[in-house]
Every structure is written in structure tokens, then in C-alpha cells.
Amino acid sequence: MPRFRVNDLNHLEKSPTSPATLRDKLGDLLVHSVAAQAQVELVDRETGEYRVVVQGTLDLEDPGQER
């Protein structure tokens, strides 16, 4: 799996994107983070609209180096 880098964050906002593509990108982001949390900011039960904020810290270590 390619390492998720800080510059890859800009690609998360590209639209349109399919839910599957976004799932993969967010999954890569979370796997390569040392800390992460999510906050639900909005849920509209009538329309199904939601807003979730994900916040975390990327693991910037080079996987080839020992920790």
C-alpha cells in the first residue's frame, strides 16, 4: 500500500468522487495516521445529509527507517 503523504490531503476534496474512491482515500489516511478522531457535526434525519470532521496526525516516519 503506498504511503499517504501530507500532499495527498489536497486530493480528498476533489469532486466529483464516488463513495468507494473516497472510502479508499480516507482509509489510507487513517491507516497512515498515528492518531485520529472523528466528530459528527450535522445529521439531518429527513434528508440523510451529514457532516463528519476527521482530525488526526499523519505518521511522517519513512517506513524504510527503524523507529
DSSP file (Angstrom, degrees, kcal/mol; ACC not computed):
  #  RESIDUE AA STRUCTURE BP1 BP2  ACC     N-H-->O    O-->H-N    N-H-->O    O-->H-N    TCO  KAPPA ALPHA  PHI   PSI    X-CA   Y-CA   Z-CA
    1    1 A M              0   0    0      0, 0.0     3,-0.1     0, 0.0     2,-0.0   0.000 360.0 360.0 360.0 127.4    0.0    0.0    0.0
    2    2 A P        -     0   0    0      0, 0.0     2,-0.2     0, 0.0     0, 0.0  -0.351 360.0-103.2 -65.7 145.4    1.5    3.4   -0.9
    3    3 A R        -     0   0    0      1,-0.1     2,-0.4    -2,-0.0    26,-0.1  -0.464  29.9-124.3 -69.7 135.6    2.2    5.7    2.0
    4    4 A F        -     0   0    0     24,-0.3     2,-0.3    -2,-0.2    55,-0.1  -0.700  33.4-163.9 -80.3 128.4   -0.2    8.5    2.4
    5    5 A R    >   -     0   0    0     -2,-0.4     3,-1.4     1,-0.1     4,-0.5  -0.729  33.5-107.0-115.2 162.8    1.6   11.9    2.4
    6    6 A V  G >  S+     0   0    0      1,-0.3     3,-1.6    -2,-0.3     4,-0.4   0.880 119.3  58.0 -54.7 -40.9    0.7   15.4    3.5
    7    7 A N  G >  S+     0   0    0      1,-0.3     3,-0.9     2,-0.2     4,-0.3   0.750  94.2  67.2 -63.9 -23.1    0.4   16.5   -0.1
    8    8 A D  G X  S+     0   0    0     -3,-1.4     3,-1.1     1,-0.2     4,-0.5   0.690  80.7  78.5 -70.4 -17.9   -2.2   13.8   -0.7
    9    9 A L  G X  S+     0   0    0     -3,-1.6     3,-1.4    -4,-0.5     4,-0.4   0.857  84.7  61.5 -59.4 -35.1   -4.6   15.6    1.6
   10   10 A N  G X  S+     0   0    0     -3,-0.9     3,-0.9    -4,-0.4    -1,-0.3   0.807  95.5  61.7 -61.4 -28.9   -5.5   18.1   -1.2
   11   11 A H  G X  S+     0   0    0     -3,-1.1     3,-0.9    -4,-0.3    -1,-0.3   0.659  86.5  74.3 -74.2 -15.6   -6.8   15.2   -3.3
   12   12 A L  G <  S+     0   0    0     -3,-1.4    -1,-0.2    -4,-0.5    -2,-0.2   0.814  94.5  51.7 -65.7 -29.2   -9.5   14.4   -0.7
   13   13 A E  G <  S+     0   0    0     -3,-0.9    -1,-0.2    -4,-0.4     2,-0.2   0.500  78.8 118.5 -88.6  -4.1  -11.5   17.5   -1.8
   14   14 A K    <   -     0   0    0     -3,-0.9    -3,-0.0    -4,-0.2    -4,-0.0  -0.444  59.6-124.1 -65.6 129.7  -11.6   16.7   -5.5
   15   15 A S  S    S+     0   0    0     -2,-0.2     2,-0.1     1,-0.1    -2,-0.0  -0.931  75.8  38.6-131.6 158.4  -15.1   16.2   -6.7
   16   16 A P  S    S+     0   0    0      0, 0.0     2,-0.3     0, 0.0    -1,-0.1   0.585  75.1 154.5 -76.8 155.3  -17.0   14.6   -8.0
   17   17 A T        -     0   0    0     -2,-0.1    -2,-0.0    -4,-0.0     0, 0.0  -0.985  41.7-113.0-141.3 152.1  -15.8   11.4   -6.5
   18   18 A S     >  -     0   0    0     -2,-0.3     4,-2.4     1,-0.1     5,-0.2  -0.491  27.8-116.7 -81.2 154.7  -17.5    8.1   -5.8
   19   19 A P  H  > S+     0   0    0      0, 0.0     4,-2.5     0, 0.0     5,-0.2   0.867 116.8  55.7 -57.1 -35.1  -18.1    6.9   -2.3
   20   20 A A  H  > S+     0   0    0      2,-0.2     4,-2.1     1,-0.2     5,-0.1   0.909 108.0  46.6 -65.5 -41.7  -15.9    4.0   -3.0
   21   21 A T  H  > S+     0   0    0      2,-0.2     4,-2.3     1,-0.2    -1,-0.2   0.919 113.9  47.9 -65.9 -43.6  -13.0    6.2   -4.0
   22   22 A L  H  X S+     0   0    0     -4,-2.4     4,-2.9     1,-0.2     5,-0.3   0.897 109.3  54.2 -64.2 -39.8  -13.4    8.5   -1.0
   23   23 A R  H  X S+     0   0    0     -4,-2.5     4,-2.5    -5,-0.2    -1,-0.2   0.924 109.9  47.5 -58.4 -45.4  -13.6    5.4    1.3
   24   24 A D  H  X S+     0   0    0     -4,-2.1     4,-2.3     2,-0.2    -2,-0.2   0.919 113.3  47.2 -63.4 -44.5  -10.3    4.2   -0.1
   25   25 A K  H  X S+     0   0    0     -4,-2.3     4,-2.2     2,-0.2    -2,-0.2   0.925 114.8  45.6 -64.7 -45.0   -8.6    7.6    0.3
   26   26 A L  H  X S+     0   0    0     -4,-2.9     4,-2.6     2,-0.2    -1,-0.2   0.881 111.1  54.0 -66.6 -36.9   -9.9    8.1    3.8
   27   27 A G  H  X S+     0   0    0     -4,-2.5     4,-2.6    -5,-0.3    -2,-0.2   0.922 109.0  47.9 -61.0 -44.6   -8.9    4.5    4.7
   28   28 A D  H  X S+     0   0    0     -4,-2.3     4,-1.8     2,-0.2   -24,-0.3   0.910 111.1  52.0 -61.6 -42.2   -5.3    5.2    3.5
   29   29 A L  H  < S+     0   0    0     -4,-2.2    -2,-0.2     1,-0.2    -1,-0.2   0.931 112.8  44.1 -59.7 -47.1   -5.3    8.4    5.5
   30   30 A L  H >< S+     0   0    0     -4,-2.6     3,-1.5     1,-0.2    -2,-0.2   0.890 110.6  53.7 -68.7 -39.5   -6.4    6.6    8.7
   31   31 A V  H 3< S+     0   0    0     -4,-2.6    -1,-0.2     1,-0.3    -2,-0.2   0.847 111.1  47.2 -62.9 -33.3   -4.0    3.7    8.3
   32   32 A H  T 3< S+     0   0    0     -4,-1.8    27,-3.0    -5,-0.2     2,-0.3   0.080  96.0  97.2 -98.4  23.8   -1.1    6.0    7.9
   33   33 A S  E <   -A   58   0A   0     -3,-1.5    25,-0.3    25,-0.3     3,-0.1  -0.849  58.9-156.0-110.2 148.6   -2.0    8.2   11.0
   34   34 A V  E    S+     0   0A   0     23,-2.8     2,-0.3    -2,-0.3    24,-0.1   0.611  87.5  16.2 -94.0 -15.6   -0.6    7.9   14.5
   35   35 A A  E     +A   57   0A   0     22,-1.1    22,-2.3     2,-0.0     2,-0.3  -0.979  69.8 168.2-152.6 145.6   -3.8    9.5   15.9
   36   36 A A  E     +A   56   0A   0     -2,-0.3     2,-0.3    20,-0.2    20,-0.2  -0.987   6.0 175.9-157.6 149.9   -7.2   10.1   14.6
   37   37 A Q  E     -A   55   0A   0     18,-2.5    18,-2.8    -2,-0.3     2,-0.4  -0.981  14.9-146.7-150.4 158.1  -10.7   11.2   15.8
   38   38 A A  E     -A   54   0A   0     -2,-0.3     2,-0.4    16,-0.2    16,-0.2  -0.969   5.7-164.5-129.0 144.7  -14.0   12.0   14.2
   39   39 A Q  E     -A   53   0A   0     14,-2.5    14,-2.8    -2,-0.4     2,-0.7  -0.993  16.7-140.0-129.8 125.2  -16.7   14.5   15.1
   40   40 A V  E     +A   52   0A   0     -2,-0.4    12,-0.2    12,-0.2     3,-0.1  -0.758  25.7 172.6 -82.7 116.5  -20.2   14.4   13.8
   41   41 A E  E     +     0   0A   0     10,-2.6     2,-0.3    -2,-0.7    11,-0.2   0.740  61.9  16.8 -96.3 -27.7  -21.2   18.0   13.2
   42   42 A L  E     +A   51   0A   0      9,-1.5     9,-2.1     2,-0.0     2,-0.3  -0.990  50.5 174.8-151.6 135.9  -24.5   17.6   11.4
   43   43 A V  E     -A   50   0A   0     -2,-0.3     2,-0.7     7,-0.2     7,-0.2  -0.939   8.2-170.0-139.6 119.6  -27.1   14.9   10.9
   44   44 A D     >  -     0   0    0      5,-2.9     4,-2.8    -2,-0.3     5,-0.4  -0.908   2.7-169.2-108.9 104.3  -30.4   15.6    9.1
   45   45 A R  T  4 S+     0   0    0     -2,-0.7    -1,-0.1     1,-0.2     5,-0.0   0.720  83.6  54.5 -68.0 -21.2  -32.6   12.6    9.5
   46   46 A E  T  4 S+     0   0    0      1,-0.1    -1,-0.2    -3,-0.1    -2,-0.0   0.886 122.9  22.5 -79.1 -40.2  -35.1   13.9    6.9
   47   47 A T  T  4 S-     0   0    0     -3,-0.2    -2,-0.2     2,-0.1    -1,-0.1   0.646  97.5-123.8-102.3 -17.5  -32.7   14.3    4.0
   48   48 A G     <  +     0   0    0     -4,-2.8    -3,-0.2     1,-0.3     2,-0.1   0.463  59.1 148.9  85.1   1.1  -29.9   12.0    5.1
   49   49 A E        +     0   0    0     -5,-0.4    -5,-2.9    -6,-0.1     2,-0.3  -0.426  19.3 172.8 -70.0 143.2  -27.4   14.8    4.9
   50   50 A Y  E     -A   43   0A   0     -7,-0.2     2,-0.4    -2,-0.1    -7,-0.2  -0.973  24.2-154.6-146.2 160.2  -24.5   14.5    7.3
   51   51 A R  E     +A   42   0A   0     -9,-2.1   -10,-2.6    -2,-0.3    -9,-1.5  -0.973  14.3 179.8-138.9 124.2  -21.2   16.3    8.0
   52   52 A V  E     -A   40   0A   0     -2,-0.4     2,-0.5   -12,-0.2   -12,-0.2  -0.989  13.8-153.0-125.6 132.0  -18.3   14.5    9.7
   53   53 A V  E     -A   39   0A   0    -14,-2.8   -14,-2.5    -2,-0.4     2,-0.5  -0.915   7.9-161.0-105.8 127.8  -14.9   16.1   10.5
   54   54 A V  E     +A   38   0A   0     -2,-0.5     2,-0.4   -16,-0.2   -16,-0.2  -0.927  12.3 178.9-108.6 130.6  -11.9   13.8   10.7
   55   55 A Q  E     +A   37   0A   0    -18,-2.8   -18,-2.5    -2,-0.5     2,-0.3  -0.990  16.9 122.2-132.9 139.6   -8.8   15.2   12.5
   56   56 A G  E     -A   36   0A   0     -2,-0.4     2,-0.4   -20,-0.2   -20,-0.2  -0.939  52.3 -90.9-169.8-168.1   -5.5   13.4   13.1
   57   57 A T  E     -A   35   0A   0    -22,-2.3   -23,-2.8    -2,-0.3   -22,-1.1  -0.988  34.2-133.4-130.9 120.6   -1.8   13.3   12.8
   58   58 A L  E     -A   33   0A   0     -2,-0.4     2,-0.9   -25,-0.3   -25,-0.3  -0.428  22.5-117.1 -70.3 145.9   -0.1   11.6    9.9
   59   59 A D        -     0   0    0    -27,-3.0    -1,-0.1     1,-0.1   -55,-0.1  -0.777  32.7-177.0 -81.1 107.6    2.8    9.2   10.6
   60   60 A L        +     0   0    0     -2,-0.9    -1,-0.1     2,-0.1     2,-0.1   0.431  40.6 118.7 -90.7   0.1    5.6   11.1    8.8
   61   61 A E  S    S-     0   0    0      1,-0.1    -2,-0.1     2,-0.1     6,-0.1  -0.389  72.9-114.9 -65.8 142.6    8.3    8.4    9.5
   62   62 A D    >   -     0   0    0      1,-0.1     3,-2.2     4,-0.1    -1,-0.1  -0.693  19.3-138.9 -75.9 123.9    9.8    6.8    6.5
   63   63 A P  T 3  S+     0   0    0      0, 0.0    -1,-0.1     0, 0.0     4,-0.1   0.695 100.6  62.7 -62.6 -15.6    8.7    3.1    6.6
   64   64 A G  T 3  S+     0   0    0      2,-0.1     2,-0.3     0, 0.0    -2,-0.0   0.640  92.7  78.3 -80.4 -15.1   12.3    2.1    5.5
   65   65 A Q  S <  S-     0   0    0     -3,-2.2     2,-0.2     1,-0.0    -4,-0.0  -0.681  85.1-116.9 -95.3 148.4   13.8    3.6    8.7
   66   66 A E              0   0    0     -2,-0.3    -4,-0.1     1,-0.1    -2,-0.1  -0.569 360.0 360.0 -79.7 147.9   13.7    1.9   12.0
   67   67 A R              0   0    0     -2,-0.2    -1,-0.1    -4,-0.1    -2,-0.0   0.428 360.0 360.0 -91.2 360.0   11.8    3.6   14.8
